[in-house]
């Protein structure tokens, strides 16, 4: 880095000295003329060294090093050309014109062509047709603006003097310079995978200065024919090029070789507008001085403006398409392209709030045995099945109806202005469409679906209508084959269905939480607790979750139920923190439903509760099932957001579903809970599954908790295998928060054999 700094300082000092010495000689000639050309010759040597150092930097990827090797070669040719120009000028008593001899023309042209070749060999990121069209327009705008300046300050003068040699020379230089401007503009305005954008912009400035400065030979020639713009502009060009090389090395300094530079996109470029402003300024100058080429400059200004307007219109069109795609993505399912839950609720709300009194029906369709397709044939085949079902359902409804996918294998249809008879006709079309199997990836997949219909009218509540359709759909599952049922009030109160009473229980404090300790296997001390919900039913007595969770899922009450459990358990943990301090449970495990995890704002809701109760995110563990972990879309997004907050995620009942190594590797989880069936399995000559699970967890860096420990032998075996945490009746049954608080205050071990006086606490 020290050598780089010295080269950069030397080049900067040379450029500054060239400018100052040129200004001094512009006022009055001082010293030998060769001193004016010395910075250009010395600067070329410094430039070649600086570019060569960048080309040899080992940390740069090969395309980047190749680019700077080409620039090094180009710098050699340009340096020779500038040196030959200096020799030609110093050899003449009264040099006139640009003084570009054949050696300079040839070597500089080769140098510029090498630079253009290097630019065109750069591997670019993929661009859309609209983006490439705008890039070409921008580059063309800059090239046209440069052409106007070349015309005014160079070509026009040669034409007016009738010097054929000067005309050809001016046209040759102009064409080379314009091609260089176009090439640089195109790549500066693009995104780059291997060249630092800042370095490329510095190179663009260098080439712009080198191309434009010679046009101002006329004013200097009238003062002193020995003064050339190249004397001060060339050292400046060298300085910007060396600065670009240093910028490239600095941008890649901490990266391994072969790692591409992260591209930085810009929403727009100022360069086309700068070009228009420059030509407008030239137009004002020409008009003010009554220039002879006013018509050419005016026409060019109009053409430039037209190009910029065309560019803006293209950008506006592409922006409109982008906004349309973003809006579509926000309201449509990515897999099936059907409206998603958000757009479904909007359409249903619009139908139920429309003026007048008219019928509105909601049909909820659930695919039976879809999980088996995923588990046996893979998620790719399951996705193809969902796409096939979505297309068939779309073909069964009217234009004013809406088919949406709620998530997983659930579809819903809003039948606007449809009475029960019309809803039956739509359901009949859907059942006939689903009779034929779907062919996916060589598999013939028969379809069995359950359809529930809720008949409503404008003014009804959307949530009530959807809950009724859900209840009817679950009732239809009891019928053989693909079946359809309309919701009836009797469905909510017959048999074991407690949906009509669960809402009241949530709102009137009939629910309560028990907490089962998670203990350390080596000493029995409490490490954490799992919150378990119960229902104190006024007639049926205390109900376990198995009795009402399925009801909550069918009726849509699982979401308010989950919110109640989370808020209550978080408040309890906050209270334990205040009362017991460091003795409070270090982690709180809370079960999360699939419906909760699919809610778009679920992660944000958890974050708000953490902030409200001043809880550290890492002390909360949300337990999910394997099916939920495998469900794509909002579920995974919420899991990733939760883990980004610091909340931990646990895979519950591990081993009972279709767990795979891919699931453990790809799913955003922190903990696995060994299912009780493996904890309580009899010991025989075969290696226990629990041993394989703990080794797998340790290899993947996951925390492991064993559930369902009921005997001392089970606890000892788990400890010998490497488990450090467990829960089960051997240590404690689920208990009220007050009882757990007593245990926390006593700081006792829950290991039954710890002392003769300790007993296993019960609820």
N, C-alpha and C positions, 0 to 999 in steps of 0.2 A: 504493500500500500504506500510505503514511503517513496518508492521509485515513481509510482503513479502521480503522487502529489507533486514531485519535482518536475515531471514532464508537463503537468497541467499548469504549474506556476510559470515554467519557462515559456510555454506557448502563450499564456496570458500576457506575460511581460513583453514578449515579442510583438503581439498584436497591439498592445498599448503604445509601445515605442514606435511602431510603424505609423499609427494614426497621428501621434504627436509630431514625428519628424516630417510627415507629409504636410501637416498644417503649417509647420514652420517654413517649409519650402514653398508652400502656396503663397505665403506672404512675401518671402524673399528667398531666392536660391541660396543654400548654405552647403558647403562641403561637396565632396564628389558625388556624382549621380548614382554610383554603384551602391552607396549606403541605403538609398531608397529601396533597392531590390533585395538587400541582404536579409530582412525578416521573412521574405517570401521563400527564399532558398533554404535558410536555416529552419524555418517553420515546417517545411516539407519533410525534412529529416526527422524532426521531433514527431511529426504526425505519423510517419511510417512506423516508428518505434512504438508509439502509443497504441496504434491499431494492432500491431503484431502481438503486443502483450495480451490484449483482449482475445485475439484469435487462439492464443496458446493457453488460456485459462482452463484448467482441467475440470472445474466444477460446472462449466457451461455445457449444455447439450450439443450434440454434433451439428444440427442445423444452425445453431447460433454461432458456433465457432467457424463454420463454413462461410456464413455471411460476413463475418469480420475478416476472414482470410481474403475474400474477394475485395473488400474495401481496402485492405492493405495493398493489394496489387494495383487497384485503381489509384491509390494515393501515389504510388511510384510513378505511374504514367503522368498523372497530373503535375507532380513535382517536376518531372523532366520537361513537360510542356511550358510551365511557368518559367523555369530556368532558361529555356530557349527563347522565350519572349524577352526576358531581361537582356540576353545577349544581343538579340536583334535591335532592341531599343537603344542600348548603349553604343551599338556600332554605327548608328546614324546620327548626323548632325542635327537634322530637323525632322524627327519622326512624326508621321501624320496617320490619322485613323486609329483603328484598334491595334494595328501592328501585330497581327496574328499571322505568323509565318506558317509554312507547311508543316514544320516539325511540331509546332504548338498545336495546330489544328488536328494533326493526326493523333498525337499522344493524348491530348485532352479529350478528343472524341472517343478514343479507346477507353479512357478512364471513366467517362460518363456512361458509356455503354456497359462497362463491367458493373458499375453501380446499379444500373437499371436491371441487368441480368441477376445480380444478387438480390434485388428487391423482389423480382418476379419469382425467384426460387424459394422465397420464404413460404413455409407452410402456414396457410391461413386457417382460421376457424371457419366452420360452415356458416354461410350467410344465406338468408332468404333472397329470393329474386328482388323483392322490394328494397332490401338493404343494399344489395349490389347495385341496383339502378340508382339509388341515391348517392352511393359512393362515386359512381361514374359521373353523375351530374355534378357533384362537388368538385371532382378532379377536373372535369371539363371547364367548370366555371373558373377555377384558378388558372388553367392553361390559357383560356381566352383572355383573362385579365393580363397575364404575362405577355401574351401576343400583342395586346394593345400598346403596352409600354415598349416592347421591342420595336414595334412599328413607328411609334412617335419619336423615339430617341435614337434609332439605329437605321432600320430599313428605309424609312421615308427620306432620310438625309442622303443615303446612298443613291436612291432613285433620282432625287432632284439633281445630284451632281453628275449623273450619267456615267459613273464609273462602274463598268461592267464587272470588273474584278471585285470591287467593294460590294456590289449588289449580290454576287454569288456568295461572297464571303459572309455577308450579313445574313443571307437566307440560310446558309449552312449552319452558322452559329445559332440562329433563331430556332431552326428545327430541332437541333440537338438539345437546346435549352428547354424548349417546350415539351419535348418528350420526357426529359428529366423531371420537369415540374409535374407532368401528368403522373409519371410513375411514383414519385414521392408522395404526391397528394393522395393517390389511391390507397397507398399502404399506410399513410399516416391516419387516414380516415377509417381504416379497417381495424378489426380486433386481431391481435397477434398472439400466437401460441408460444413463440420462442424469442421474440425481441421485445425488450422493455419499451413501453410506449413513450416514456420520457426520453430515452435515447434516440428513438426514431424521430421524435419531434425536433430534437436538437440537430439531427442530420438534415431534416427538412429545412430548418433555418439556415444551416450552412450552405445547402445547395441553392436556396433562394437568394442569399446574399451573393454567392458566386455567379448566379445567372443574371441578376439585376444590376449589380454594380458597374459592369463594363458599359452599360447603356449611358452612363453619365460622363463618358470620355469627352464629349463635346465641350461642356463648360470648362473643364480643366485644361483642355487643349488650347482654348482661347487665352488662358492665362499663361501657361507654360507648356509647350509641346512635349516636354520630357516628363510631365506628370500624368500618371495613369492611375485609374481607380484600383487596378489590381494591386498596386503597391500597398494599400491599406486594407482592401477587402479580402485579399487572399489570406493574410495572417489571421483575420477574424474567422474566415471559413475554417482554417486549420484548428483554431481554438475551439470552436463549437464541435468539430468532429472528435477532437481528443476528449472534450467534456462528455460527449455521447458515449465514447468507449468506456470512460471511467464510470459513467452512470450504469452501463450494462453490467460491469463487473460488480458494482455495489448492489445492484438489484438481485444478483444471483449469489452473493457472497456466502450466505448461510445454507444454501441448498445443495443437495447431493447432485452429482452429475447425472444428466438425463432427465431431471425433473423440470417440466416446462414452467415458464413464467406464467403466473395467473393473469389472464387478460383483464383489463379494466375497460368496460364499455362506457361510452359517453352517449348521452341522449341526443346530442347535436354537436355540430362543430361550428366554430366561429369563422373558420377560414373562408368559406364562400362569401360571408357577409363582409369580411375584411377586403376581399377582392372587389366586391361591388363598391365599397367605400373608396377604395384606391382609384378605381376607374372614374367614379363620380368626382373625386378630387382632381384627377387629370382633366376631366371635362370642364370643371370650373376654371382651371389654369388655362386651358386652350381657349376657352371663350373669353376670358379676361384679357389674354394677350393677342386676340384675333388670329389664332393659329390657322394655318392653311388646311390642316386635316381635321377640322372641326366636325365635318360630316361623318368621317370614319369613327371618331371617338364617340360621337352621339349615337351612331348605330350600334357600336359595341356596348355602350352603356345600356341601351334598350334590350339588346340580346342577352346581356348578363342578367338584367332584371327578370327577363322571361325565364331564363334557366333557374334562377333562384325561386321564382314563383312555382315553376313546374316541380322543383324539388320539394317545396313546402306542401304542394297539393299531394304529392306522392307520400310524404310523411304523414299528412292528415289521414289519408286513406288507410295506410298501414296501421296507424294508431286506432282508427275506428275498428278495424278488423281485430286488433289485439284486445281492445275493450270488449268487443263482442265475444271473443273466445274466453276472456276472463269471466265475463258474466255467465256464459254458458257453463263453464267449469264450476262456478259457485253454486249453480242451481240444478246441475245434472250429475247423474251417477257416471263415474269415469268408465266403468266396465260396460254397462248396457246402454249408455247414452240416454236413459230415461230420466225424467225429472226426479230429483232426490227428495229427501224428507222436507227440506226447506221450501222448495217450490210446491210440493204437494200441500203443505199446510197453507201456503198462500192461495193456491187455487181453491182449496176447500173453504177457506175463510171467505173468499170472494163469492163463491156459489151460495154460501149460507147467509151472506149479507146483501145479496142482490135485492132490488126492489120487488115488491109483490109477494104473493104467497104461492110457492111452487115446491114440488118435491125434490129432494136431493138424496141420493143413495151413495153409500160407501161400501165397496167390496174389498175385503182383505183376503189375499191369496197366499197360502204358505205351502211350500213344497215338502211333502212328506219324505222321510228317509234321505234327505239331501246330504246329511252329514256322512252317510255311508258311502256316497259317491266320492266325496272329498277324501275320505279315509282310505278307500280301496283303490281308486283310480287316480287320485291326485287332484290338486287344486286347479290345475290347468283344464282338466276335463270338466270339473265342477263349474269353472267360469264359462266354458263353452255351453254347458247346459243352461246356465242363467241367461246368457245372451240369446239362446234359442227360445227360451220361454218368453223373454221380454218381447221378441219380435212377434211371436204368436199372439200375445196379449194385446199388442198395439193394433193388430189387425182385427180385433174383435170389438172395438169401440168406435164411437162417432167422433167427429172432429172436435166437438165441444167438450168431450170427456178427457180425462187425464189419467194416464197409466204412469205410476211412479214406483220406484224401488226404495223401500224403507231401509234396507240393509239385510245382509245375509241372504236368506232364501225367501224373504217376505216382499210381496208386491201389493200394491193397493191401487184401486181405481176409483176416481171421483166421477159418478154418473150424474151429471147436471140435468135438472128437469126430467128426472126419471122416477116414475112411480114404481111400486112393487112389481107390477107386471112387466114394465120395461126393464127393471133390474133383473128379473128372471130371464128375460130374453138375452140380455148381455151375458149373464152367468152361463146360460146354456151354450152360447157361442164360445165362451172361454173353455168350458168343459170339453166341447167337441174338438176345439183346437189342441187341447192338451192330451187327447186320446192317443194321437200318434207319437211314437217315441222320437227323441232327438238323437241325431247321429253326430257324435263328437269324437274326433281323433280315432276313428275306426271302431268306436263303441256304440252299440245300440242301447240307448238309455230310456226306458219307459218312465213316464211321468205320472206321479200320483200327487194330487193337490187337494187341499181343503180350503173351501171358500166360505167366508162368513159375510153376510150382507146386513148392513144397518140402514133402515129406512128412516129418513128424516125430512125436515122441511126447513125453509128459510127461517132464520131466527134461532135454530138449535146451536148448541155449543159444539165446536169441532172436536174437542177432546172427548166429549160424551159419545158422539157418533163413532169415533174411532174405537173407543173402548167397547161399545156394543158390537161393532164388527169383529173385534178381537175375540169377544166371548162366543159369538156365533161360530167363528172359525174353529175355535177349540172344540166346540160341541160337534162340528162337522167331522172332526178327526175320529170320532167314535163310530162313524159310518164306514162301510167298506168302500174301497176304491175312491176315485175322485168324487167328492160330494160337496153340496152347497146347502147352507141353511140360513134363513133369515133370523135376525135377533128377535127373541121374545123375552119379556120381563121375567118369565119363570126360569129362564136359564141362569139368572143371577142368584137365586135363592134356593134352588133345589140341590139335593145331594150334598156333596162336600164343597160346593162352590161357595166361598165366603166373600166374594167380591163386593156384595152390597153392604157388608159390615166392615170391611177393611178400611175404607176411607174414614169412617167414623172413628175407628180405632186409632188411626194415625193422628186425626185432629183432636182427639179427646184423651190422650195420654194413657191408652190401654196397652201400649207397647212398652217394654223395658229391656234393658241390656244386662246380660251376665258376662263376666270376664273370666276366661280360663287362662291361668298363668302359663307362660312359656319359661321353662327353668333350665338352669345349667346342669348338665348331666354329671359333672364331676363333683359338685357340692350341693346341688338342689336349690340354690338361690334364684330368686325371681329375676329373669332377664327382660321379660316383656309380658304382654297379655293380648289375647285375641277377644275382640268384642263379638258377642253372639246375641242376636235379637230373639225375643220371646213375645208372645201375645197373651195377655191376661184376659181371655175371653170371658165375659160375664156369665155365659151359660156353659160353654164347653170346657172351661178351666184353662190352664196354661197350655198354649199350643207351641210346639216346636216349629222351626222354620220350614221343615218339610211339609207342614200342613197348610201354610198360607203363602209361601214364596211362589209356587206355581200359579196361585190365584193372582198374586200381584203382577206377575209377568203377563198373564193373559189379559188383565184388565188395564194395563198401563200404569198401575199404582206402584210399580217397582221403583220408579224414579222418585216420587215423593217419599217412599219408604227408605230408599237409599240415602236421600238427603237427611232424613231424620236420624238415621243410624250414625251417619258421619258427624253431624253437628253434635249429637248427644255424646258420642265417644270422644270427640275432640275436647268438648267442654270438661269431660271427666279427667282426661289426661292433663289438661291445664290445671285442674283443681289438685290432682296428685302432685304436680310439680310444685305448687305453692306449699302444700302441706308437708310433703316428704323430701323435697329437694332432690339430692342425688340418689336417694333410695327409691324414687318413683320409677315405674317401668321405663326402661330405656327405649322400648319400641312398642307401638300399638298397632296390632294387625286388624284390619277392617276388610270384610268381604265386599266385593264390588260385583254388580250384575252386568250381564252383557248389554242390557239396555242402557245402563248408566254409561258404560264405556263408549257407546255409540253416539251419545249426546255431544253435539259440537262444542258446547261450552263447559264440558265436565272438568277438564284440567283447570280451567280458570276458576270454577267453583271451588275446587279443592284448595287452590292458592288463596282464595278469599277467606276460607275458613281457617287456614293456617295463620294468616295475618291477623284475623279477628281474635284468635285465642293465643297468639304469640307463641306458636309452636315451631320448632325446628323441623324442616321437611324430612330430614333423614331419620326422624323418630317415628315416622308414619310408614307403615307397610300395607299396601293395598293388595289383597289376594284376588287373583283371577284364575279361571280354569283354562285348560289347554285349548278348548274350542274358542274361547275368547281371544287367546293369544294368536291363534291362526287366522282369525277373521280380518281380512284386509280392510283398508279404508279408514274411517274415522277412529276405529278402535286403536289401531297402531299409532295413528297421529296423536291421540290422547295419551297413550303410553309414553311416547317419545317426549311429549311436553311435560308430563309428570316427572319423568326421570331427569329432564333438564332442570326442573325446579329443585331436585334433590330428593323427591319422594321415591321410596323404594317400592319395587313390585315383586310379588311372590307368586309362584306357580303352585296352586293348591292341588291336593290329591294327585301328586305326581306319580305316574306309572299306571294309572287306571284307564287312561285314554289311549291315544295313539301317539305318544311322545316319540320324537325323533331327535337325533343329534342336530339336524338342521334347525329344528325349533329352538333348542337350547342355545344354539350359536347365533341365530338371527333375531330371536325375539328379545325385546328390551326388558329383561328381568334381572333381579338381583338375588333371588332366593327361590329354592324349591322346597316343598313340604312333602316328605315321604308319606304316601297313603298308609292308613292304619292296616290295610290288608297285608302289606309287606312287613310292617312292624310286628304284627301278631302271628306271622307264619311260623309253623313248627320248625324247629331246628333239626336238620338231617345231614346227610353226608354231602349234599350239594351246597355250593357257595350261595349264601343268601343274596337275594336281589338288593337288599339294603346295602350290602358291601359294594356292589357295582355302582349304585346311585351315589354313595358318598365319594367314591373315587372320581366319578364323572363330575360331581359338583366341585371337588377340589381342583380338578384339571381346568375347569372353566371359570374358576374364581367365584363360584356361587356359594352363598350361605345355605346350609341345609338344616331343616328342622324335621324331626320325626314325630308324627302324630300317632295318637291312639296307644300310647305306652300304658299298659295295665299291670305289669308285673315287674318285680325286681330283676328277674332274669333277662327280660326284654331290655330294661334300662342298661344292665351291665354289658349285654352283647352290643348294643348300639354304641356305648362308650368305647368299647374295645375296637370297634370298627372305625372310629374317628369322629362320630357325631358329638357335637358339643351342646346342642340344644334340643329339647323335646317338650311335648305336652301330652297329657293323658290322665286318666283316673288314678294311675299309680301315684301321681303327685297331687293332683287336685281336680275336682269337678268344676264346671263353670259356676261362679259364685257372684253374689251381688257386689257392687262396688264398695260398700261399707266393709264387708268381710275381707276383701282384698286389701283395703286400706289398713285394716288391723294387722294383716300379715306383713305389709310393707313397714309399718311402724315397729313391729317386733323384730324385723330383719332376721326371721327364722328361715332355716333350710326346710324345703318341702320334701326332702328325701325321707321316706318313712323310717328308714333304718338309721337315721342320723343320731337320734337320741331316743331312749326308751319312753320318754314322756310325750313325744310329738305324735300327732295323729294326722291322718289325711283329712283336710278340711272338705266339707261338702256344702253344697248349696242349700 
